[in-house]
Amino acid sequence: MATVTVSTKFQIVIPKKFREALRIQPGQKIQILEYEGRLEFIPVKPMKTLRGSIKGMNTTVERDADRV
């Protein structure tokens, strides 16, 4: 577990191992959510990088009649 320090301007530095694991680049946008007393950081990725990410997804789930 890594620990970061909040600066007087309420800034933090994301540790290198996490930046590399999530492929975060300088200037990239990151969404922040508060969930059950913790913060979750979600990198915003360009739509082009998401192409094909749900290939093979099972679309045969049962749907309500008003949702077809």
N, C-alpha and C positions, 0 to 999 in steps of 0.2 A: 504494500500500500504506500502510495506517495503522499507527501504532505506539501501543500503550497501555502504561501503567506500572502495575505491581502494587503496591498499597499495603502498608503494614506489616500490615494485616489480611487480606492476600491478596485484595483486591477490585480490580476493574477497572471502567472506564467504557466502555461500548460507544459508539463514535463516532456522532454524529448521523446521518451519511449512511447508516450501516448500520441504525440503529434505524428510520429512515424507510423504507428500502428493504424491510425485513422487517416493517414495521408493528408493531414491538414497543411495547407499552404498559407504563406503570409497574405493577408487581405481577404481570405476566405470568410464567408459568413457562417455563423454557428447559431443555431436556435438553442435557447435555454428554457428549460421547463422546471417548475418547482413541483415535486411529486413526493408526497408523504414525508415532508420535512427534509428533502434533499434536492440538490440541483442536478439536472441531467443535461449534458451538452450534446447536441446533435449536429454534426457537420451538414451544411446545406450543399448538395451536390448538383452540378449542372444536369439538365434533363438528358443530354447526350450520353452521360455516363450510366444512366439508368436503363437505357435501351437494352432489351432482352433480359432484364433482371428477373422477370416473372415467367420466363419461358418454361413450359412444362407444368404450370400451375393447374391444379385440378379445378375445372369450372363446372363440374357436374353436381354441385351442391343443390339441395332442395331449396326452393325459394317460395316465399309467400305469394299467393295469387296476385296480390296488388303490387308486387315488385317485379313482375316479369315484363 
